[in-house]
Amino acid sequence: MVTKKAPHSDVIVTHLEFEVARSLTAVLDKDDCWRLVAEYFNKCYGIFSASDIRTFQSKLSPSEMLLHEIGNRFCTVGVLCEVLKHCQLYDALSLLKEPERVVITHQPGDGEDTMYIPEGTTLQLECTAFGLPPPRYVWFQGNEELREQTSSILVIRDFSIQDEGEYYCCVTQVIDGDELYQVYSHRVNVELLPVPPTIHEQPVPHVVFREGDIVTLSCMATGHPEPQYEWFKENFKLPGEETSTLTLSGVTPSCQGSYRCYVHNKSGAVWSNQSNLTMVSLFSVTSATPSKEKVALLIGNDTYKDLSDLNTPSNDVATIAAILKDIGFKVIALHNLTLNEMRNAVHEFCQLLPQQGYGFFYFVGHGFEFQEKYMLPVDAPGSYLRCNSLCEKEVIRDVMEVKPRLFLILLDMCLKVPGRCWHAGCVRHPETETRFQKLMALPAVDTIVFDNVLWQSEVKIQPHRGCFHNSLDIRITNMARWTVACYMTCEKLEFKLHREGDVLVITIHNLQKTKMPIVLSVTLKNPETQKETGSYTFDLGHPLITQAHLWFNCDRHRNT
């Protein structure tokens, strides 16, 4: 630093005192600062072309030649000072001007006392000051000096809760080597941006316990500030339960019910999913005890009106139906039911299931969860609404009125049955047997003869794919040589034809929709002339699930 009086602004640059000129060239040669000065002269005064700048660069001291050239053009100290100020070369400027006490020109925080920063983002605070000689910057967080932050801009990347606090800048200036001046910026309180709680671990939906057990429910959430927890049973707060884990020791029957966790902070609140606690009694069952009647209802919906179709429900239902039949279940398998038909199917299932019997309900298709689980029928609209769906609790409520010994409900999942080495005897329930046989009744047709041509075929009538009771497969043999046309009186029913070798398979769908007996006419045609040569009429009556009258309105009298 120069301690002599600054040169007058009218002095020509080439007339500067030796010590001042030497110090000035040393500062401008450092980091090629002279280039900024030359480019500014070129921009504002039209002197020093790119060729001139290359000539300066080739010299041992480019700034010395630059000062000589501008001096020859009668450039004064005042003009050079303005250029240095525009180029922000304050170290060089301080050699030519009197010292100026440091002043903060831009405060951090832009006038805000508190700033909120999203977690994981970058914090930037700027404190700009001017003084000659140029000042130094030191940033503080609280009373702790941030030694790495020595520029006018404070930068903290990946901002976290540890970085919260009060920030300010100390601007320091040394004049003539011994006179120290310090100026402090405004203080800015920086906090993480509040984030409402988000639950990442929900309580388990169902807990079955025995009296005296220890039951633990957990609910984990994140947010800022740190979320707080409150546990509720039904609509009543549990005193003292204010952590993410609820532990019930030595549970009793009074502990049964619905539990939820209320998670909140100053930015928001959220309720967890409901967890239902149910107590079971201890009882012994031996292999000598015969099992009760077993009835299953399987529903597979794969063809929707306003939702995307599914590929696997039919296969899943067929697989589970075969497994359940092997272990003695009476199985009703249905597919592509409307809401009205689903509710009536559940009602018919409850009629079949006797007291102390074993019930099994399986649904595969579209569904959603809103506090409870809901199954979507094929006529559900594109939006998921509870009023257009069948609730899991609705099924459980209807089945529990029958008082079964055991009821299992599976929704939207495949069932894996463990192997067993023994099978207990089964007590048949006469009313269930009679009603089931009525629903499963099939027309007795073995051999048919087509009129006129006296063509004979074997006929087998069975549920579609061997399990769906609202679709019928009619398999007619010895049909390879004929073109076939079919006609049916009921417009609500759909039928499809396909061949398996010489077997013609006629599949009739939506049996649950018919109110009248089913009559199907099959006509044989000559494949070359397409002339009708023979026909046969099937009087199918009311086969399979048509006996259940699933087309009735939902509000019909149930005591039938």
N, C-alpha and C positions, 0 to 999 in steps of 0.2 A: 504494500500500500504506500502511495505517495503521501508525504506529510507536508509538502509545500503547497502554496496557494494555487488553486486551479487556474489554468490559462484563461485569458479573456476570450470571449466568443468570437471576436473579430480577427483573432490571430490566424494567419495562414498556417495550414497543417505542416508545411515544410519548415516553419519557423518555431516549432515546438522546442522546448528545452531538451537537451540530450537525454536526461534521465527519464523524462516523461515519454519521449519518443521510443526509447528502448523498451520501457515497460509496456507501452501500447503495442509494439510489434510482437513482443513475447506473448501477450494475451491473445492477439488476433491469429498468430501462427498456431496456437494450440487448438486442436480439433478442427483445423481448417475454417476457423471463424471468419477469416478474411474473405472466403468465397461468398458468404452471405452478404457482406458489404459490397463486393464487386457486383453481384447479381442485382442488388437493390439499386446501385448506381445505373446499371444497364436498364433496369425496368423504369426508373423514374426520370433519368436524365439522358438516356440514350447513349451512354458511353460504356466502354469495355465490352467488346463482343466476346463470343465464345473463344475466338482465336486469342484475344488479349488475355483471357482468363487462363488459357493453356500456357501462355508465355509466363504469366505470374507463377504458375505452379512449377515451372521448370527451375525457378530461382531457389537459392538456399533459404531466403526469407521472403516468401511471396508477399507478406503484409508490408514489408519495407518498401518493395517496389510499388505496391498499391498506394501507399501513403505519398510516395514521391510523385506518382502520376496525378493523383487528385490535387496535390499541392501545386503542381505545374499549371493546373486549371483553376488556381486561386480558390480552392475549397477552404472555407474557414472552419475553425473549431466548432462554431455553432451549428453549421450544416452537418458536420460529421457526427455531432452529438445527436441530432435528430435521426440520422440514419442508424446509429447504434441503438437508439431507443426503439425504433421500429423493428429492428432485428433482435431485440431483447438480449443484447450483449451488454448486460449491466456491469460486468467486471471491467470491461473496457471503458464503459461510460463513466464509471466512478473515478477513472484516472484523469478525466477532462472536466469534471464538474465538482462543485463543492459538495460535501457530504449532506445527505438528506435523511432526516429521521424516518425510520420505518413506519409505515401506515398500512393497516390491513384494508384492502380494497374489496375483498369478497369473503363473506363469512360462510363457514360450513353450514349445511342444512338449509340454505336458501331461506332463512328466516323462520324455519320450523324448530320448535323446541324438542319435538319427539318425532322420530322416524320409525316406520315399520318395514322390516325386510323379510321377504319370504325365505324360509329355511332352504339352504343349499344354493342361494343366489349370491351375487357379489355386492358388497357394500362399497360405495365410493363417496368420500367427502372431500370437498375442495376448499382450501383456504389460500387466497391470493393476497400477497403483500408487495409493496414497493418501497424501496429505500436504496440509498447509495452510501456505502457499499451495499451490494445485494444481501438480503438476509438469509438465514438458514431456518429450516423447519424441523420441529420435533413434535410428534403426535403422542397423545396420552389417552389411555383408557382408564378412567378413574384417576388414581394416583400412580399408575404404572406406566413408565415410558415405553413406547413401542420403538425399539431401537432400529428395526428394519424400515420404519416409515419415516423417511427423511426428505420427501419431496412435498410439493404443495398439494398433492392429491393423495389422500389415504385410500388404499385398496385392500380389502379383506375378502378373499374368495371363500366360497363354500360356507357362508355365514351359518352359525349354529348357536345354540343356547349359551355356550361358553363365551361367545363374542358379545352378548348383550351388555350394555353399560353406557356410561357417559363418556363422550369423546370430545376432545378439544385440541387445539394446536397452539404451541408456543413458538412465536417468531422471534428470532434472535439476530441482532446486528452488532458488529464490532466496528468502531470508528477509530482510525489512527492507531490501531493495534492494541488499544487499552481501554477505550471507552465502550461499555457494554450497555445495549438497550434491549429490552424484552417486552413483547406485546402478546397478550393472550386473546385467542379468538373466543367467540361465543361457545357455550357448551351445548352439545346435542345429545339427547338421550335416545339410544338406538335399541329397539326391541324387535324380537321375532314377530312377524305378522300372525295374529291369532288365527288358528285353524280349528274349525269345529271337530268334535270327536268322530272318528271312524272306527267301527267295530271290525276287528280282523279275526277274532275267535268268538263264535257264538256258543251259548250254552247248548248242551245236547238236547234234542227235542223231546226225548222220552227217557225216563228213568224208572225202572222197576226195582223195588227194594223190599226187604223183609224187616219186620219190626226189630229195632235194636241196631240196624246197620248204620254206617256212616256214609252220608251222601254229600258229594262235592260238585258244585256247579261253578264253571269258570267263564268269564267274559273279559276279553282283552281288547283294548282300544288305544288308538294314538290320537294326538291332537296337541294344540298349544293354546293356552297353558295346559299343563298335565291334566288329563281328564280325572274327574271324581266319579265315584260309583255309589249307587244306592240300590239295594235289592228290595223287591216287592213280592209279596204273595197275594195273588188276586189283585186287588186295588189297595192293599194296605202295606205301608212301609215297614220293613223289619228293622227294629231299633238296633243300632250299633253295627249293622252290616254295611260297611262303607269301603270295602276293598274289592279288588277284581275277582275274588274267590269267595263263594258262599259255602260254608261247611256246616252241615246238619249232623250232629252226633246223637246216637241213640234215638233214631227216628221212631215215631209212633204213628198210628193211623191218622192223627190230626195233622200230620205233615203232608198228607196228600193234597194235591192241588196244582195250580199253575203259578210258575215263578218267572219273573222277568227282572232285568237289570236296567236301571236308568243311568245313563252315562252323560256327563255334562261338564262344560267349562264356560267361561264368560263369553265365548264365541258361538256356542250352540249346544244342542242336546240331541240325544238319540236313544231310542228304546231297543233293547236286544230282542231277539226272537224268544218266543215262549217256550218254557221247559215244563213238561207235565210229569209230576211224580205220582206213581201208583204203587200201592203196597199189595203184595201177594201173600197168601197164607201158606204155611207149610203143610203139606199132606203127602202121604205115602202112596205110591202106585206100584203094584207088583205086576210081573209078567202074566200072572194068572187072571188079572182083572180084564175082562173083555172091554174093548173100546165101544163108544157110542156111535151112532150114525154119523157119517162124514159126508158133507155136501160142499161143493166148490162152485163159485161163479167166476168165470174168466171173461173179460171184455178186452178186445183188441181193436182200437180205432186207428186206421191208417189212411183213409181217404176222406179228407176234410173239404168242406165247402169253401171256406175263406182262409184256411191255413195251409201250410205246406204239407204234402203227403209224406208218409213215413214208409220205410222199406221193411222193417223187421217185426212189427207187432203180430202179424199173422203167424210167422214162424215161431215167435216166442210163445204165443198162446197154444199152438199145436204141440210144442215140446212139453210145456208144463201140464197140458191136459193129459198127455200120455203118461207122464210120471205120476200124476195124482190118481189116474185110473188103476195103475199098478199097485197102489197102496190102499185101494178100497174106497176111493171117493166117488160119489155121484157127481159128475161134472156137467155143468151147463156152460158151454163156450159160445160166445157171441162176438160179432165184429160189426164195426161201423154203425153204432147206435146214436140216435139223437138224444137230447137231454131227457125228453119224456120217456123214451124207450129205456134209457139207463135207469131212471127212477123206478119204472115198472119192473125192470129186471131185478133190481134189488128187492122190491116188494115180493116178487115171486120166489126169490132166493130165501127170504125170511119165512115164507110160507112152507118151503120144503124143509128148512132147518128145524129139528125138534129141540125141545129143552134138553140141556146137558149134552147136546150133540157137538160135533167139531165142525166149525165153519172156516172156509178159506175163500178170500176175495182177492182177485188179481186184476189190475188194470194196467194196460200199456197203451200209450198214445201221448198226445200233447197234454200238458198240465202246467200249473204255476203255483207259487206259494205266496200268500199274503196273510201273515199270522198263521193261517191254516193251509192245508194242501187241497188243491182243487183239480178235478179231472175235467177235461174239455171234451164235450160230445162233438160229433161230426158236423152238427149244424151251428156250432159256436161261431160268433162273428170274429173278425180279425183282431179286435181289441180284447184283452183278457179282462173279463168282468165276472164277478162272483155270481151275479144273478143268472148268468148263462152257463154255469158249470155245476158239477156235482161235488159237494164238499166231502172230504174224508170223514169228518165228524158226523155228517148226515148218515153215511153208511153205517158207521159204528153205532150211532144212536138207534137206528132201526134194528140192527142185529142184536144189540144188547137187550132190547125188549123181549126177545125170544129166550134170553137167559141161557146162552150156550155154555158148555163147559170150557171150551177154548175157541177163540176166534183169532185168525191171523189175516192181516191185510198187507198186501204188497203193492206198491205203486212205482211204475217206471223203472223196474229193475229185473234182472234175470234171477231165477231161483236155482240154487244148487242144493240138491238133496243128499245128505250124507248116507253112506251105506248102512244097512241094518242086517243083522244076522237072525232075527226072529220077527214074527208078525203075530200079534194077538188076534184072537177071534173078534168078530164084529157082530153086535146085536142089531138086527134089522128092525126098523120102525115101520109098521104096516102102513100107516097113513103116508109117510114119506115115500115108501116103495110104490104105492098105488098112484100117487100124484106124479112121481117122476116117470113111471112107465107111461102115463097118459101124455105127458109132455114129449116123451121120446118116441111116441107111436109112429110107425112107418107103414105105408101101404104094402100089402102082401101081393107082390107081383113077381112071378118067377119066369114064365115063358109067355111070349106074345106071338101072334100071327097077324101079319099085315093083310088087310083086305085086298081082294082082286089078285095079287101076285102070290098069295099064300106063302109069303116069306116069313120064316121063323127065326126069332132071336131070343137070347137069354137076357133078362133084365135084373139089375141089382140097384136098389135104391138105398142111399146112405147119407148121413150128414156130410156136408162139404169138408173135404180133407180129413174126414173121419172124426171131426170134433165140433164144427160150427153148427149150432142147432137153429140158426135162422137162415141157413143156406142148405140147399138140397142138391146132391149129385145123383143123376139118373144115368146109369151105365148100360148101354145097349150093345150087345155083341153082334158080329156077323154083318157089319154095315159098311165094309170097305168098298163095295161096288156101287153104292147109291149116293146120289146127292140128296140132302135132307133139308126140309123146311119145317119150322115149328111155329105153332100159333098158341096163344094163351089168352084166356078170357079176362084175367085180372090185369088192368093197366098199371097198377102200382108196383107190380113185381117185375124184376129184371131177370133175363136169362141169357146165358152165353153157351156156345157150342164149341167143342174142340175134340180132336180125335187122338186116340192112343192106339196106334196100329189099326186093327179092324173094329175097335171099340169106339162108339160115339158117346161122348160125355156131355150131358145137358145139365148145366148148373143154374139153379133158380135161386136168386138172392132176395133178401129183404122179406122173408116169410113173416116177420113180425108186423108187417104193415097190412096184411090182408084180413078182411072181415068175412069173406065168402070162401066156399070150397074151391080148391084149385083144380082146373081142368086143362090138360095139356094135349094138344093134337100134334102128332108127328107124321109128316107126309114124305113118301119116297118119290124121287124123281129120277128119270133116266138121265145119266150124266151127258149123253150126246144130244138128245132132243129136248131135255128139260120138261118132258111131259110127265104129269103125275101118274104113277102106276099103282100106288097103294098107300094106305094110311092106318094109323092106330091112335085111339084116344085114351089117355091116362086119366082116370078119375082119382085124383090124389086125396080128396077130402080136405081135412085140416091136419097136415103133418107137423110133427115136431113142435116148435115153440109157438106156433099159431094158437095153440090151446090156451096160452097165457094171456092173450088179448093185450099185448103191450101197447096197442094203439089207443087204449082208453085214455081219457084226460087225467092229468095228475091229481085232480081234486075229487076223483071218483071215490065212492064209499069203499073203504078197504076191507070191510068185514064180509068178503065174498067167499 
